[in-house]
Amino acid sequence: MKSPPFSSADQAPSAPTVSITNTPTTTDDAEWDHLIAASPCGNVFLRSDWLRMLCETSSDTLRILRLTARDGQGRLRGGWAIPYREQGGCRFSHGFDFFYCGPLLAPDLIAPTVHRISERQHLLRELADAAASATDVVVAEAHPRFQDARAFLYQGWQVAPEYTHLWDLRDPEAILRTMNREKRREIRRAQERLNLAREDADDRTLGSFITLYRATMSRFSWYPTPRWETVLRQRITWMRARERCRLYAARTKQGELLAAVLVLLSHEDETAYLWRMGNDPAAREAGAIPALYWHAALDVGGPAAPVRFVNFGGSPQPPLGQFKDYLGATPTLHFRLIHRRESARLRLWQWREAARDRARRLLGGNPALIQLYRRLAGPT
């Protein structure tokens, strides 16, 4: 009889060992994806096929450091997939193109009980050490269900608190009762005055969305490059073919696009993620954004849908956090795990990153420079 993929709670834990592979391999993909589906910290973005898609569509050389932790009987107990790049001899993982890419634990290890705490702490310390020895920089956001980050603190990592916002779609009426009264009125008015619908992300519609998104991001002095647009289109095409990405739009009765949002569906953690949002300045006055979010939530979270939660993502500015509070979303704590190995290479990489960030902000705030950049860059 084949042994179960995860140790059961009545078996004595044994010290796990960590093995390292630099890129996803096909030999253990099924077992890895089984861990993703079973772990409370798992999500669709960490599946082996998604990780390969990230590498294949990346605008530069992206690789995956995939750590796996097994018990003495060889069973997979945890793991960590860290996308990284190399520059000037520095191996860095700074952010993630989707949402959470923190450590994964078998279901019985994540439970808040004392029975497995020793095994959990040992496994996480080993993962932290393995990641630190293989990289110069790691900045990774852990899933909100990952709540015990002490092992990373003990191993010298920085653990920073972050907040996202969640709607629990199991009781939509409770969300409406919690929602700010004015936001409820905005949603009702927008439902009467606008057309809110899921749209096919064909070339024309996607082009309109990207134009709107560019204009939105320019208000934050950020300029998406032509290569960024190519990568985005490739990834949306890939995700739509697997029914894991949807586009929702708010239009006037005359068909003018006011706002649109790309939603990612992660059945693994029963969550819909609000990924990319573009909006016209007139959308705020029309109440299009809260109405669009609400329409998308009700569409993805029907009675028979495998989605129970909507995740709004982080709020780097206080007004964004307040906006989500007013929508009745629950502020939810999660952790950012940070490792930096101080060296001359790291300081050079940090200088390059800061220079690139300044250049992007300069482009975003100067239309003339954007046109010059496009001419110099040539066709994508």
N, C-alpha and C positions, 0 to 999 in steps of 0.2 A: 504494500500500500504506500502511495506517495506521501511523503511527509508534508505537513502544512507549510506555507511560505513564511509564516511568522510564528515565533514561539508563543505558546499559550501561557496564560497567567499562572497555572499550577506547576510549571516547570521552573527549577532553580535557574536563575540567570547565570550566564558565564560571560567572562570579559570579552567584549567584541574586539575585533581587529579591523583596521581600516586599509582598504586597498585603493589605489589611485589609477585612474585612466584619464588621459588628456582629452580624449574626444569620445562621444557616444559610440558604442559598438553594437552590432546587431546580436551578438551572442547572449547578452543579458538584458536586452530591451524588454522582453516580456515580463521578466521578474521586476525590473525597474518600474515599468508602467503599472504592475500590480501594486507595488508600494505606493505609487502616486494615488491610485484609486482608493486604497485602504487607509492611508494616513490622513488624519484630520487636518494636517498642514499641507496636504497635496492640492495642486490645482492643475488645470490643463496646460498652463504655460511651461511646466516642467516635464511634460511627456517627452519621450525620446524623439518622436516625429516632430514636435514643435521645436525642440532644441536643434535638430538637424536643419529645419527650415530657417531658423535664425541664422545659422552659419552660412547656409547657401544663399541667402538674400542680403547678407550684411554688406554694407558699403565698404568695409575694410575687412581685414583678416580676423574673424571672430572664431574662437575656440571654446570648448567646454571642458572644464575640469570637473569630472564626475567622481565623487567620493562615495564609496559604499562601505557600510559597517555591518559585519556579520558576527554571529555568535560562534561558540566553539563547535557547533554542529554545521556551520556553513550557511545558516539561514540569514536572510537579509533582515536586519533590524532597524536600519536607518540609512540615510544618505544625504548628499548635498550636491547639487548641480550649480556650478559657478561659471557663467560666461565671462571670458576674459580676452584681452587683447595684449599684444606686445609692442612696445615702442621704446627704442633706445636701450634695449636690454632690460626694460622694466615690464613686468607682467602685472597688469592691473584689471580689476573688475570694479567698475565705478558706475553703479546704476544698472538698471535692467530695462529692456525695451517694453516689457509689459508690466506686471505687478510684482507679486512676491516670489522671491527665489531663495528663501531661507532654508534651514535644515529640515529634513523630513524624519519622522519617527514612526515606528510601528504603532498600531492603535493602542496596545496596552501600555506603551511607554509614555504616551502623552497624558494618560489619565492622572488626575491629581491625587494619587495614593502613595503610601510609603513602600508598597510591595516591590516596585520597580525603580525606586528613586536612585539607588546605587548604580544600576545598570544604565539608567538614563544619563546620569551625570558623567559616568565614565565614557559613554559613547560620545556625548557632546564635547567633552574635553579632547577626545581623540580627533573628532572632526575639526575642531577649532585649530588644533596643532597642525593637522595635515594641510588645512587651507593656508595657514600662516606660513608654513615652510615652502609651499609651492607658489606663492604670490608675493608681490610687493605691496599691493593695495587691494583691499576688498571693502566695498560698501554695499551691503545687501539688506533688503527689507524682508523681515520674517513675516510669515502669515499671522493674522491676529489670533489664531488658535495656538500659536507657539508662545507660551506665557512664562516659561522658566528659562531665563537666559543667564543664570548665575555661573554656569560652567564657562561661558565666554568671558565674564568678568574675572574669574579666577585665573584664566589663561592670558590675561593682559589685554583683552580686546576692550574697545569702547562700546557701550550699549546705550543708545540714545532713544528716548521715547518719541514715538510718532503717533498721530491720530488719523484714522479714516472715519468715514460715516457709513452706516449701514441702514437700509430699510429691510425689515423683516416682513416678507410678503405673505406670510401665513395668516396675517390678520390685517388686510388693507384698511379696514375701518378704524382700527386702532391707530394707524399712521395718520389718517385724516383727523382724528380727534386730537392727536398730539401736535399736528401741524399748526403753524401760525395762522390766525384767521385771515389775514390779508393774503397770505399765499394760497389759501383755499379759494378766495375770491378771484385771484389772478388766474388760477387753473380753470375755474368755471368760465370766466370771461374768454380766455384763450380757446377753450373747447368750443365756444359758440362762434367765435370770430375767425378762427384759423382752421386749416386742414392739417391734422396731425396723423401721420401714417408711417408704416414701415415701407421703405422704398428699395427697389432693386439697385444694387451698387454696380450698375453698368458704367461704361466709360464716361458717358455724358453726365450722369448724376454724380459719379465720383469726382469728375472734374469740377463740377459746381461746388461740391463739398470742400475740395482742397483749396479752391479759390477763397471760399469763405473762411476756412481755417487759417490760411496765410494772413488774411486781413485781421483775424482775431489775434493771432500770435504777434503781429506787428505792434499791437497795442502794448505788449509786454517787452518790446525791443528784442524780439527773437525772430530770426529769419530762417525758415526751412529752405535748405538748398535744393536744387533740381534733383540731385542724387537721392535726397531724402524722399522726394515725391515718388521716384521710381521704386524705391524699396517699399514704401507704403502701399503702392498699388499691387506689387507682387505679393505682399503678405495678406492683403485683403482678399485677393483672388484665391490664395491658398486656403485661407480660413473659411471663406464662403463656400468653397467646394466641400467642406466638411461640416457645414451648418453650425459653425462656431462664431460667426460674426454677422451682425445685422446693422443696417443703417436706418435710423429714424429721422424724420424731417418735419419741421413746422413751416408751413407756407401760408401766405395770404390767400384769400379766395381767388385772387387773380393769378396765383401760381408763383409768386415771388418767394424765394427761399430766405427765410429769416433765421433759422437755426437748424443744426443737424448734429447728431451724435452717433458715433460708432460704438456699438455695444458688443463686448466679448462674452461668450457663454462658456462657463466652466462647470460642467456637470459634476466634476470630481469633488468640488466643495459646494455644489448647489448654489452657485453665485453668478450673477450677471455683473460685469464690470463696465462702468461708464468710462470709455477709453479716450476718445478724441472728440472734443466739442468745438464747433465753430458757430459763431452767431453774429448777426448784424446788430449795430447799436440800437436799431429800432426794436429788436427782439425783447429787450428788457421792458420797454414801455408796454409792449403787447402781452407781457407775461408768458412769452413763448418758452422760455427755458424751463421753469418749473412744470409747465403743462407737458412739455416734450418728455421730460424725465418721468413724469407720472404715467404718461401714455406708454412709454417703453417698458416701464416696470410692470404694468398690468398685462402687457402683451407677452412678455417673457415668463411671467410668473402665474400662469393660469393654473386651475385645479389639477390638471394632469401633467403640468410642466415639471421638468427635473430641476427647476430653479426656485430657491426659497428666499434668496437674499439679493439685494442690489448694493454693490459697493461703489461709493462715489469717488474713492481715491483720496489722496492727501489734500490738505488745505494750507499751502505755504503762506497765505496772507489771511489775517484775521477776518476781513469781510467775507471771504469764501467760506470759512468755517461757520460764521454766523448765518450765512445763506443756507447752508445745509442743516444747521440747527433749526432754523425756521421751517424747513421742509419736514420736520419731524423725524429726521434721521438720527440714529443713536451714535454719538461719538465713541469710537472704539480704539483702545490702545493696542499698538503693536510696536515692535522693536526694530531699530536699524543697527546692524552689527558691523562694526568698523575695525579694520586692521590696517596699520601702516608700518612698514619696515623702513625706518629712517636710513637714508643713504643719499649719495650724490645723485644717483640715477633717479630716485624718487623726487628730489628737489627739481631736477630738470624737467621731469614729467609734469609736476605741478605747475611750473612756469609755463610750459607749453599749453596746458589746459586753460590756465588763466588768460593767456594771450588769445587763444581760440575763442574763449567766451567773450572777451572784449571785442574781437572782430565781429562776432555774430551780433552782438548788441549794436555795434556801430552800423552794420548793414541794416539791421531791423529798424533803425531810426533815421535812415537816410535813403530815400527812394532813388536818388541819383547814383549812389554807390551800388545799389541793387542792380540797376541797369548795366553799370559798368562790369559788375561781377558776372552777370549773365553773358555779356559779350566776350569776356575773357575766357569763361568756362567753356563756351561753345555748346554744341548739342550734347545731350546726355546719352 
